């Protein structure tokens, strides 16, 4: 099991591209105009991905004006 989980609440995304600019190795804009977490799986209307290295995702979450990106460490929300 991966140490970290990154999640985006896509219905809250405002398409600002902040996450894409800060963390392009994990984020891209989807054809529908909203952020997409690369390599993620759908969880309802959200997307989530387990990773061993959180990399720049904390910066992406902190910079998100919609506060729709969340990072969990060992099941506990850290942002």
PDB file of N, CA, C and O in Angstrom:
ATOM      1  N   UNK A   1       0.838  -1.191   0.000  1.00  0.00           N
ATOM      2  CA  UNK A   1       0.000   0.000   0.000  1.00  0.00           C
ATOM      3  C   UNK A   1       0.876   1.245   0.000  1.00  0.00           C
ATOM      4  O   UNK A   1       1.873   1.323   0.718  1.00  0.00           O
ATOM      5  N   UNK A   2       0.484   2.217  -0.820  1.00  0.00           N
ATOM      6  CA  UNK A   2       1.241   3.461  -0.924  1.00  0.00           C
ATOM      7  C   UNK A   2       1.068   4.290   0.347  1.00  0.00           C
ATOM      8  O   UNK A   2       0.059   4.197   1.046  1.00  0.00           O
ATOM      9  N   UNK A   3       2.059   5.080   0.612  1.00  0.00           N
ATOM     10  CA  UNK A   3       2.055   5.914   1.811  1.00  0.00           C
ATOM     11  C   UNK A   3       1.109   7.107   1.705  1.00  0.00           C
ATOM     12  O   UNK A   3       0.523   7.531   2.701  1.00  0.00           O
ATOM     13  N   UNK A   4       0.962   7.648   0.491  1.00  0.00           N
ATOM     14  CA  UNK A   4       0.157   8.851   0.286  1.00  0.00           C
ATOM     15  C   UNK A   4      -0.995   8.584  -0.679  1.00  0.00           C
ATOM     16  O   UNK A   4      -0.924   7.700  -1.533  1.00  0.00           O
ATOM     17  N   UNK A   5      -2.062   9.376  -0.518  1.00  0.00           N
ATOM     18  CA  UNK A   5      -3.158   9.382  -1.478  1.00  0.00           C
ATOM     19  C   UNK A   5      -3.436  10.833  -1.826  1.00  0.00           C
ATOM     20  O   UNK A   5      -3.535  11.685  -0.943  1.00  0.00           O
ATOM     21  N   UNK A   6      -3.559  11.108  -3.118  1.00  0.00           N
ATOM     22  CA  UNK A   6      -3.900  12.437  -3.611  1.00  0.00           C
ATOM     23  C   UNK A   6      -5.306  12.332  -4.189  1.00  0.00           C
ATOM     24  O   UNK A   6      -5.630  11.374  -4.890  1.00  0.00           O
ATOM     25  N   UNK A   7      -6.131  13.322  -3.889  1.00  0.00           N
ATOM     26  CA  UNK A   7      -7.523  13.293  -4.325  1.00  0.00           C
ATOM     27  C   UNK A   7      -7.932  14.668  -4.827  1.00  0.00           C
ATOM     28  O   UNK A   7      -7.500  15.687  -4.289  1.00  0.00           O
ATOM     29  N   UNK A   8      -8.763  14.693  -5.855  1.00  0.00           N
ATOM     30  CA  UNK A   8      -9.361  15.949  -6.321  1.00  0.00           C
ATOM     31  C   UNK A   8     -10.873  15.789  -6.333  1.00  0.00           C
ATOM     32  O   UNK A   8     -11.411  14.797  -6.825  1.00  0.00           O
ATOM     33  N   UNK A   9     -11.539  16.789  -5.781  1.00  0.00           N
ATOM     34  CA  UNK A   9     -12.992  16.881  -5.858  1.00  0.00           C
ATOM     35  C   UNK A   9     -13.298  17.652  -7.143  1.00  0.00           C
ATOM     36  O   UNK A   9     -13.404  18.879  -7.129  1.00  0.00           O
ATOM     37  N   UNK A  10     -13.438  16.933  -8.234  1.00  0.00           N
ATOM     38  CA  UNK A  10     -13.584  17.571  -9.541  1.00  0.00           C
ATOM     39  C   UNK A  10     -14.776  18.523  -9.642  1.00  0.00           C
ATOM     40  O   UNK A  10     -14.660  19.536 -10.332  1.00  0.00           O
ATOM     41  N   UNK A  11     -15.924  18.257  -8.991  1.00  0.00           N
ATOM     42  CA  UNK A  11     -17.034  19.218  -9.097  1.00  0.00           C
ATOM     43  C   UNK A  11     -16.701  20.599  -8.535  1.00  0.00           C
ATOM     44  O   UNK A  11     -17.370  21.576  -8.871  1.00  0.00           O
ATOM     45  N   UNK A  12     -15.684  20.692  -7.691  1.00  0.00           N
ATOM     46  CA  UNK A  12     -15.294  21.979  -7.110  1.00  0.00           C
ATOM     47  C   UNK A  12     -14.231  22.713  -7.931  1.00  0.00           C
ATOM     48  O   UNK A  12     -13.973  23.893  -7.696  1.00  0.00           O
ATOM     49  N   UNK A  13     -13.620  22.025  -8.883  1.00  0.00           N
ATOM     50  CA  UNK A  13     -12.538  22.596  -9.693  1.00  0.00           C
ATOM     51  C   UNK A  13     -13.062  23.801 -10.488  1.00  0.00           C
ATOM     52  O   UNK A  13     -14.154  23.763 -11.056  1.00  0.00           O
ATOM     53  N   UNK A  14     -12.253  24.873 -10.512  1.00  0.00           N
ATOM     54  CA  UNK A  14     -12.632  26.084 -11.253  1.00  0.00           C
ATOM     55  C   UNK A  14     -11.770  26.293 -12.504  1.00  0.00           C
ATOM     56  O   UNK A  14     -11.806  27.362 -13.114  1.00  0.00           O
ATOM     57  N   UNK A  15     -11.003  25.279 -12.880  1.00  0.00           N
ATOM     58  CA  UNK A  15     -10.200  25.293 -14.112  1.00  0.00           C
ATOM     59  C   UNK A  15      -9.136  26.379 -14.137  1.00  0.00           C
ATOM     60  O   UNK A  15      -8.841  26.932 -15.197  1.00  0.00           O
ATOM     61  N   UNK A  16      -8.558  26.689 -12.985  1.00  0.00           N
ATOM     62  CA  UNK A  16      -7.558  27.755 -12.931  1.00  0.00           C
ATOM     63  C   UNK A  16      -6.184  27.303 -13.429  1.00  0.00           C
ATOM     64  O   UNK A  16      -5.335  28.141 -13.732  1.00  0.00           O
ATOM     65  N   UNK A  17      -5.956  26.005 -13.516  1.00  0.00           N
ATOM     66  CA  UNK A  17      -4.705  25.390 -13.979  1.00  0.00           C
ATOM     67  C   UNK A  17      -3.539  25.568 -13.017  1.00  0.00           C
ATOM     68  O   UNK A  17      -2.397  25.294 -13.388  1.00  0.00           O
ATOM     69  N   UNK A  18      -3.786  26.007 -11.822  1.00  0.00           N
ATOM     70  CA  UNK A  18      -2.722  26.185 -10.839  1.00  0.00           C
ATOM     71  C   UNK A  18      -1.979  24.872 -10.597  1.00  0.00           C
ATOM     72  O   UNK A  18      -0.748  24.848 -10.592  1.00  0.00           O
ATOM     73  N   UNK A  19      -2.717  23.790 -10.397  1.00  0.00           N
ATOM     74  CA  UNK A  19      -2.086  22.488 -10.129  1.00  0.00           C
ATOM     75  C   UNK A  19      -1.228  22.040 -11.312  1.00  0.00           C
ATOM     76  O   UNK A  19      -0.152  21.472 -11.123  1.00  0.00           O
ATOM     77  N   UNK A  20      -1.703  22.295 -12.527  1.00  0.00           N
ATOM     78  CA  UNK A  20      -0.967  21.907 -13.735  1.00  0.00           C
ATOM     79  C   UNK A  20       0.341  22.685 -13.825  1.00  0.00           C
ATOM     80  O   UNK A  20       1.375  22.120 -14.181  1.00  0.00           O
ATOM     81  N   UNK A  21       0.302  23.967 -13.507  1.00  0.00           N
ATOM     82  CA  UNK A  21       1.503  24.795 -13.573  1.00  0.00           C
ATOM     83  C   UNK A  21       2.516  24.439 -12.492  1.00  0.00           C
ATOM     84  O   UNK A  21       3.722  24.520 -12.725  1.00  0.00           O
ATOM     85  N   UNK A  22       2.045  24.048 -11.322  1.00  0.00           N
ATOM     86  CA  UNK A  22       2.929  23.737 -10.203  1.00  0.00           C
ATOM     87  C   UNK A  22       3.440  22.305 -10.242  1.00  0.00           C
ATOM     88  O   UNK A  22       4.574  22.036  -9.847  1.00  0.00           O
ATOM     89  N   UNK A  23       2.606  21.389 -10.718  1.00  0.00           N
ATOM     90  CA  UNK A  23       2.919  19.960 -10.613  1.00  0.00           C
ATOM     91  C   UNK A  23       2.529  19.213 -11.898  1.00  0.00           C
ATOM     92  O   UNK A  23       1.686  18.316 -11.855  1.00  0.00           O
ATOM     93  N   UNK A  24       3.134  19.576 -13.040  1.00  0.00           N
ATOM     94  CA  UNK A  24       2.716  18.978 -14.316  1.00  0.00           C
ATOM     95  C   UNK A  24       2.985  17.479 -14.433  1.00  0.00           C
ATOM     96  O   UNK A  24       2.389  16.817 -15.283  1.00  0.00           O
ATOM     97  N   UNK A  25       3.860  16.936 -13.609  1.00  0.00           N
ATOM     98  CA  UNK A  25       4.089  15.492 -13.684  1.00  0.00           C
ATOM     99  C   UNK A  25       2.878  14.701 -13.192  1.00  0.00           C
ATOM    100  O   UNK A  25       2.734  13.526 -13.530  1.00  0.00           O
ATOM    101  N   UNK A  26       2.003  15.329 -12.397  1.00  0.00           N
ATOM    102  CA  UNK A  26       0.820  14.667 -11.866  1.00  0.00           C
ATOM    103  C   UNK A  26      -0.497  15.222 -12.412  1.00  0.00           C
ATOM    104  O   UNK A  26      -1.512  14.526 -12.391  1.00  0.00           O
ATOM    105  N   UNK A  27      -0.493  16.459 -12.898  1.00  0.00           N
ATOM    106  CA  UNK A  27      -1.736  17.131 -13.263  1.00  0.00           C
ATOM    107  C   UNK A  27      -1.755  17.566 -14.710  1.00  0.00           C
ATOM    108  O   UNK A  27      -0.728  17.947 -15.273  1.00  0.00           O
ATOM    109  N   UNK A  28      -2.946  17.505 -15.313  1.00  0.00           N
ATOM    110  CA  UNK A  28      -3.176  18.001 -16.671  1.00  0.00           C
ATOM    111  C   UNK A  28      -4.630  18.445 -16.771  1.00  0.00           C
ATOM    112  O   UNK A  28      -5.459  18.092 -15.932  1.00  0.00           O
ATOM    113  N   UNK A  29      -4.924  19.211 -17.789  1.00  0.00           N
ATOM    114  CA  UNK A  29      -6.301  19.624 -18.017  1.00  0.00           C
ATOM    115  C   UNK A  29      -6.976  18.562 -18.884  1.00  0.00           C
ATOM    116  O   UNK A  29      -6.449  18.163 -19.923  1.00  0.00           O
ATOM    117  N   UNK A  30      -8.134  18.117 -18.444  1.00  0.00           N
ATOM    118  CA  UNK A  30      -8.894  17.099 -19.165  1.00  0.00           C
ATOM    119  C   UNK A  30      -9.681  17.756 -20.302  1.00  0.00           C
ATOM    120  O   UNK A  30      -9.844  18.977 -20.314  1.00  0.00           O
ATOM    121  N   UNK A  31     -10.167  16.964 -21.252  1.00  0.00           N
ATOM    122  CA  UNK A  31     -10.956  17.524 -22.360  1.00  0.00           C
ATOM    123  C   UNK A  31     -12.190  18.305 -21.902  1.00  0.00           C
ATOM    124  O   UNK A  31     -12.668  19.179 -22.625  1.00  0.00           O
ATOM    125  N   UNK A  32     -12.711  17.998 -20.706  1.00  0.00           N
ATOM    126  CA  UNK A  32     -13.888  18.736 -20.216  1.00  0.00           C
ATOM    127  C   UNK A  32     -13.512  20.085 -19.606  1.00  0.00           C
ATOM    128  O   UNK A  32     -14.385  20.821 -19.145  1.00  0.00           O
ATOM    129  N   UNK A  33     -12.209  20.418 -19.600  1.00  0.00           N
ATOM    130  CA  UNK A  33     -11.763  21.726 -19.123  1.00  0.00           C
ATOM    131  C   UNK A  33     -11.397  21.790 -17.651  1.00  0.00           C
ATOM    132  O   UNK A  33     -11.023  22.851 -17.153  1.00  0.00           O
ATOM    133  N   UNK A  34     -11.501  20.666 -16.947  1.00  0.00           N
ATOM    134  CA  UNK A  34     -11.179  20.631 -15.525  1.00  0.00           C
ATOM    135  C   UNK A  34      -9.897  19.838 -15.294  1.00  0.00           C
ATOM    136  O   UNK A  34      -9.465  19.076 -16.160  1.00  0.00           O
ATOM    137  N   UNK A  35      -9.302  20.019 -14.140  1.00  0.00           N
ATOM    138  CA  UNK A  35      -8.056  19.326 -13.812  1.00  0.00           C
ATOM    139  C   UNK A  35      -8.272  17.826 -13.730  1.00  0.00           C
ATOM    140  O   UNK A  35      -9.319  17.339 -13.305  1.00  0.00           O
ATOM    141  N   UNK A  36      -7.237  17.115 -14.156  1.00  0.00           N
ATOM    142  CA  UNK A  36      -7.242  15.643 -14.117  1.00  0.00           C
ATOM    143  C   UNK A  36      -5.954  15.193 -13.453  1.00  0.00           C
ATOM    144  O   UNK A  36      -4.868  15.643 -13.819  1.00  0.00           O
ATOM    145  N   UNK A  37      -6.075  14.302 -12.474  1.00  0.00           N
ATOM    146  CA  UNK A  37      -4.933  13.715 -11.796  1.00  0.00           C
ATOM    147  C   UNK A  37      -4.458  12.519 -12.621  1.00  0.00           C
ATOM    148  O   UNK A  37      -5.132  11.490 -12.677  1.00  0.00           O
ATOM    149  N   UNK A  38      -3.312  12.657 -13.250  1.00  0.00           N
ATOM    150  CA  UNK A  38      -2.788  11.611 -14.130  1.00  0.00           C
ATOM    151  C   UNK A  38      -2.648  10.283 -13.385  1.00  0.00           C
ATOM    152  O   UNK A  38      -2.171  10.244 -12.251  1.00  0.00           O
ATOM    153  N   UNK A  39      -3.066   9.208 -14.030  1.00  0.00           N
ATOM    154  CA  UNK A  39      -2.933   7.882 -13.439  1.00  0.00           C
ATOM    155  C   UNK A  39      -3.909   7.595 -12.319  1.00  0.00           C
ATOM    156  O   UNK A  39      -3.742   6.626 -11.578  1.00  0.00           O
ATOM    157  N   UNK A  40      -4.922   8.426 -12.190  1.00  0.00           N
ATOM    158  CA  UNK A  40      -5.876   8.268 -11.088  1.00  0.00           C
ATOM    159  C   UNK A  40      -7.014   7.332 -11.474  1.00  0.00           C
ATOM    160  O   UNK A  40      -7.189   6.960 -12.634  1.00  0.00           O
ATOM    161  N   UNK A  41      -7.774   6.971 -10.452  1.00  0.00           N
ATOM    162  CA  UNK A  41      -8.997   6.199 -10.680  1.00  0.00           C
ATOM    163  C   UNK A  41     -10.165   7.041 -10.197  1.00  0.00           C
ATOM    164  O   UNK A  41     -10.013   7.880  -9.308  1.00  0.00           O
ATOM    165  N   UNK A  42     -11.326   6.814 -10.784  1.00  0.00           N
ATOM    166  CA  UNK A  42     -12.517   7.543 -10.381  1.00  0.00           C
ATOM    167  C   UNK A  42     -13.030   7.008  -9.054  1.00  0.00           C
ATOM    168  O   UNK A  42     -13.026   5.801  -8.811  1.00  0.00           O
ATOM    169  N   UNK A  43     -13.468   7.916  -8.205  1.00  0.00           N
ATOM    170  CA  UNK A  43     -14.095   7.578  -6.925  1.00  0.00           C
ATOM    171  C   UNK A  43     -15.336   8.453  -6.824  1.00  0.00           C
ATOM    172  O   UNK A  43     -15.295   9.530  -6.230  1.00  0.00           O
ATOM    173  N   UNK A  44     -16.426   7.995  -7.397  1.00  0.00           N
ATOM    174  CA  UNK A  44     -17.615   8.837  -7.518  1.00  0.00           C
ATOM    175  C   UNK A  44     -17.327   9.938  -8.518  1.00  0.00           C
ATOM    176  O   UNK A  44     -16.927   9.659  -9.649  1.00  0.00           O
ATOM    177  N   UNK A  45     -17.524  11.183  -8.119  1.00  0.00           N
ATOM    178  CA  UNK A  45     -17.217  12.322  -8.992  1.00  0.00           C
ATOM    179  C   UNK A  45     -15.790  12.804  -8.795  1.00  0.00           C
ATOM    180  O   UNK A  45     -15.347  13.729  -9.477  1.00  0.00           O
ATOM    181  N   UNK A  46     -15.071  12.190  -7.873  1.00  0.00           N
ATOM    182  CA  UNK A  46     -13.696  12.568  -7.567  1.00  0.00           C
ATOM    183  C   UNK A  46     -12.716  11.647  -8.286  1.00  0.00           C
ATOM    184  O   UNK A  46     -13.099  10.638  -8.877  1.00  0.00           O
ATOM    185  N   UNK A  47     -11.453  12.022  -8.218  1.00  0.00           N
ATOM    186  CA  UNK A  47     -10.366  11.174  -8.712  1.00  0.00           C
ATOM    187  C   UNK A  47      -9.365  11.017  -7.579  1.00  0.00           C
ATOM    188  O   UNK A  47      -9.166  11.934  -6.782  1.00  0.00           O
ATOM    189  N   UNK A  48      -8.735   9.847  -7.511  1.00  0.00           N
ATOM    190  CA  UNK A  48      -7.721   9.634  -6.485  1.00  0.00           C
ATOM    191  C   UNK A  48      -6.617   8.741  -7.027  1.00  0.00           C
ATOM    192  O   UNK A  48      -6.815   7.927  -7.928  1.00  0.00           O
ATOM    193  N   UNK A  49      -5.450   8.933  -6.435  1.00  0.00           N
ATOM    194  CA  UNK A  49      -4.274   8.161  -6.836  1.00  0.00           C
ATOM    195  C   UNK A  49      -3.396   7.938  -5.621  1.00  0.00           C
ATOM    196  O   UNK A  49      -3.132   8.864  -4.854  1.00  0.00           O
ATOM    197  N   UNK A  50      -2.947   6.707  -5.450  1.00  0.00           N
ATOM    198  CA  UNK A  50      -2.012   6.396  -4.376  1.00  0.00           C
ATOM    199  C   UNK A  50      -0.593   6.546  -4.914  1.00  0.00           C
ATOM    200  O   UNK A  50      -0.293   6.131  -6.033  1.00  0.00           O
ATOM    201  N   UNK A  51       0.276   7.147  -4.098  1.00  0.00           N
ATOM    202  CA  UNK A  51       1.665   7.382  -4.494  1.00  0.00           C
ATOM    203  C   UNK A  51       2.581   7.143  -3.303  1.00  0.00           C
ATOM    204  O   UNK A  51       2.178   7.297  -2.150  1.00  0.00           O
ATOM    205  N   UNK A  52       3.816   6.765  -3.598  1.00  0.00           N
ATOM    206  CA  UNK A  52       4.802   6.585  -2.536  1.00  0.00           C
ATOM    207  C   UNK A  52       5.494   7.901  -2.196  1.00  0.00           C
ATOM    208  O   UNK A  52       5.944   8.101  -1.068  1.00  0.00           O
ATOM    209  N   UNK A  53       5.573   8.791  -3.175  1.00  0.00           N
ATOM    210  CA  UNK A  53       6.223  10.089  -2.996  1.00  0.00           C
ATOM    211  C   UNK A  53       5.213  11.167  -3.365  1.00  0.00           C
ATOM    212  O   UNK A  53       4.748  11.226  -4.503  1.00  0.00           O
ATOM    213  N   UNK A  54       4.879  12.010  -2.411  1.00  0.00           N
ATOM    214  CA  UNK A  54       3.859  13.035  -2.641  1.00  0.00           C
ATOM    215  C   UNK A  54       4.341  14.115  -3.610  1.00  0.00           C
ATOM    216  O   UNK A  54       3.530  14.843  -4.182  1.00  0.00           O
ATOM    217  N   UNK A  55       5.650  14.220  -3.794  1.00  0.00           N
ATOM    218  CA  UNK A  55       6.257  15.135  -4.752  1.00  0.00           C
ATOM    219  C   UNK A  55       5.690  16.547  -4.594  1.00  0.00           C
ATOM    220  O   UNK A  55       5.643  17.068  -3.480  1.00  0.00           O
ATOM    221  N   UNK A  56       5.264  17.164  -5.680  1.00  0.00           N
ATOM    222  CA  UNK A  56       4.793  18.549  -5.666  1.00  0.00           C
ATOM    223  C   UNK A  56       3.298  18.672  -5.385  1.00  0.00           C
ATOM    224  O   UNK A  56       2.742  19.765  -5.496  1.00  0.00           O
ATOM    225  N   UNK A  57       2.644  17.581  -5.027  1.00  0.00           N
ATOM    226  CA  UNK A  57       1.202  17.629  -4.812  1.00  0.00           C
ATOM    227  C   UNK A  57       0.788  18.459  -3.602  1.00  0.00           C
ATOM    228  O   UNK A  57      -0.307  19.022  -3.597  1.00  0.00           O
ATOM    229  N   UNK A  58       1.614  18.549  -2.598  1.00  0.00           N
ATOM    230  CA  UNK A  58       1.294  19.415  -1.458  1.00  0.00           C
ATOM    231  C   UNK A  58       1.269  20.871  -1.917  1.00  0.00           C
ATOM    232  O   UNK A  58       0.372  21.627  -1.544  1.00  0.00           O
ATOM    233  N   UNK A  59       2.250  21.260  -2.725  1.00  0.00           N
ATOM    234  CA  UNK A  59       2.261  22.628  -3.267  1.00  0.00           C
ATOM    235  C   UNK A  59       1.028  22.878  -4.135  1.00  0.00           C
ATOM    236  O   UNK A  59       0.433  23.954  -4.076  1.00  0.00           O
ATOM    237  N   UNK A  60       0.646  21.888  -4.938  1.00  0.00           N
ATOM    238  CA  UNK A  60      -0.543  22.032  -5.789  1.00  0.00           C
ATOM    239  C   UNK A  60      -1.784  22.207  -4.927  1.00  0.00           C
ATOM    240  O   UNK A  60      -2.624  23.058  -5.218  1.00  0.00           O
ATOM    241  N   UNK A  61      -1.910  21.412  -3.872  1.00  0.00           N
ATOM    242  CA  UNK A  61      -3.068  21.512  -2.979  1.00  0.00           C
ATOM    243  C   UNK A  61      -3.101  22.857  -2.265  1.00  0.00           C
ATOM    244  O   UNK A  61      -4.162  23.470  -2.142  1.00  0.00           O
ATOM    245  N   UNK A  62      -1.952  23.318  -1.797  1.00  0.00           N
ATOM    246  CA  UNK A  62      -1.893  24.597  -1.080  1.00  0.00           C
ATOM    247  C   UNK A  62      -2.205  25.782  -1.992  1.00  0.00           C
ATOM    248  O   UNK A  62      -2.714  26.802  -1.527  1.00  0.00           O
ATOM    249  N   UNK A  63      -1.908  25.659  -3.272  1.00  0.00           N
ATOM    250  CA  UNK A  63      -2.128  26.773  -4.194  1.00  0.00           C
ATOM    251  C   UNK A  63      -3.514  26.760  -4.826  1.00  0.00           C
ATOM    252  O   UNK A  63      -3.890  27.726  -5.491  1.00  0.00           O
ATOM    253  N   UNK A  64      -4.271  25.703  -4.637  1.00  0.00           N
ATOM    254  CA  UNK A  64      -5.588  25.576  -5.270  1.00  0.00           C
ATOM    255  C   UNK A  64      -6.585  26.554  -4.647  1.00  0.00           C
ATOM    256  O   UNK A  64      -6.911  26.425  -3.467  1.00  0.00           O
ATOM    257  N   UNK A  65      -7.076  27.533  -5.420  1.00  0.00           N
ATOM    258  CA  UNK A  65      -8.018  28.499  -4.853  1.00  0.00           C
ATOM    259  C   UNK A  65      -9.381  27.880  -4.528  1.00  0.00           C
ATOM    260  O   UNK A  65     -10.127  28.433  -3.720  1.00  0.00           O
ATOM    261  N   UNK A  66      -9.712  26.759  -5.133  1.00  0.00           N
ATOM    262  CA  UNK A  66     -10.994  26.101  -4.872  1.00  0.00           C
ATOM    263  C   UNK A  66     -10.910  25.106  -3.714  1.00  0.00           C
ATOM    264  O   UNK A  66     -11.924  24.557  -3.284  1.00  0.00           O
ATOM    265  N   UNK A  67      -9.699  24.881  -3.218  1.00  0.00           N
ATOM    266  CA  UNK A  67      -9.445  23.949  -2.114  1.00  0.00           C
ATOM    267  C   UNK A  67     -10.060  22.576  -2.416  1.00  0.00           C
ATOM    268  O   UNK A  67     -10.707  21.970  -1.562  1.00  0.00           O
ATOM    269  N   UNK A  68      -9.844  22.104  -3.644  1.00  0.00           N
ATOM    270  CA  UNK A  68     -10.442  20.828  -4.041  1.00  0.00           C
ATOM    271  C   UNK A  68      -9.422  19.695  -4.161  1.00  0.00           C
ATOM    272  O   UNK A  68      -9.785  18.575  -4.520  1.00  0.00           O
ATOM    273  N   UNK A  69      -8.153  19.975  -3.866  1.00  0.00           N
ATOM    274  CA  UNK A  69      -7.110  18.945  -3.890  1.00  0.00           C
ATOM    275  C   UNK A  69      -6.750  18.612  -2.448  1.00  0.00           C
ATOM    276  O   UNK A  69      -6.501  19.500  -1.632  1.00  0.00           O
ATOM    277  N   UNK A  70      -6.728  17.328  -2.154  1.00  0.00           N
ATOM    278  CA  UNK A  70      -6.441  16.868  -0.798  1.00  0.00           C
ATOM    279  C   UNK A  70      -5.324  15.828  -0.835  1.00  0.00           C
ATOM    280  O   UNK A  70      -5.238  15.031  -1.769  1.00  0.00           O
ATOM    281  N   UNK A  71      -4.484  15.843   0.174  1.00  0.00           N
ATOM    282  CA  UNK A  71      -3.386  14.881   0.294  1.00  0.00           C
ATOM    283  C   UNK A  71      -3.523  14.181   1.642  1.00  0.00           C
ATOM    284  O   UNK A  71      -3.718  14.824   2.674  1.00  0.00           O
ATOM    285  N   UNK A  72      -3.419  12.863   1.616  1.00  0.00           N
ATOM    286  CA  UNK A  72      -3.511  12.035   2.816  1.00  0.00           C
ATOM    287  C   UNK A  72      -2.206  11.271   2.993  1.00  0.00           C
ATOM    288  O   UNK A  72      -1.613  10.807   2.019  1.00  0.00           O
ATOM    289  N   UNK A  73      -1.762  11.143   4.240  1.00  0.00           N
ATOM    290  CA  UNK A  73      -0.586  10.347   4.555  1.00  0.00           C
ATOM    291  C   UNK A  73      -1.019   9.229   5.500  1.00  0.00           C
ATOM    292  O   UNK A  73      -1.534   9.480   6.590  1.00  0.00           O
ATOM    293  N   UNK A  74      -0.803   8.011   5.066  1.00  0.00           N
ATOM    294  CA  UNK A  74      -1.207   6.841   5.847  1.00  0.00           C
ATOM    295  C   UNK A  74      -2.662   6.947   6.308  1.00  0.00           C
ATOM    296  O   UNK A  74      -2.982   6.614   7.449  1.00  0.00           O
ATOM    297  N   UNK A  75      -3.538   7.412   5.420  1.00  0.00           N
ATOM    298  CA  UNK A  75      -4.960   7.514   5.690  1.00  0.00           C
ATOM    299  C   UNK A  75      -5.408   8.763   6.430  1.00  0.00           C
ATOM    300  O   UNK A  75      -6.608   8.966   6.618  1.00  0.00           O
ATOM    301  N   UNK A  76      -4.472   9.605   6.855  1.00  0.00           N
ATOM    302  CA  UNK A  76      -4.809  10.825   7.592  1.00  0.00           C
ATOM    303  C   UNK A  76      -4.617  12.051   6.686  1.00  0.00           C
ATOM    304  O   UNK A  76      -3.570  12.210   6.058  1.00  0.00           O
ATOM    305  N   UNK A  77      -5.626  12.900   6.628  1.00  0.00           N
ATOM    306  CA  UNK A  77      -5.560  14.094   5.774  1.00  0.00           C
ATOM    307  C   UNK A  77      -4.512  15.053   6.311  1.00  0.00           C
ATOM    308  O   UNK A  77      -4.541  15.435   7.481  1.00  0.00           O
ATOM    309  N   UNK A  78      -3.569  15.444   5.427  1.00  0.00           N
ATOM    310  CA  UNK A  78      -2.554  16.410   5.826  1.00  0.00           C
ATOM    311  C   UNK A  78      -2.790  17.772   5.173  1.00  0.00           C
ATOM    312  O   UNK A  78      -2.271  18.783   5.645  1.00  0.00           O
ATOM    313  N   UNK A  79      -3.558  17.802   4.108  1.00  0.00           N
ATOM    314  CA  UNK A  79      -3.977  19.073   3.497  1.00  0.00           C
ATOM    315  C   UNK A  79      -5.211  18.820   2.633  1.00  0.00           C
ATOM    316  O   UNK A  79      -5.737  19.750   2.022  1.00  0.00           O
TER     317      UNK A  79
END
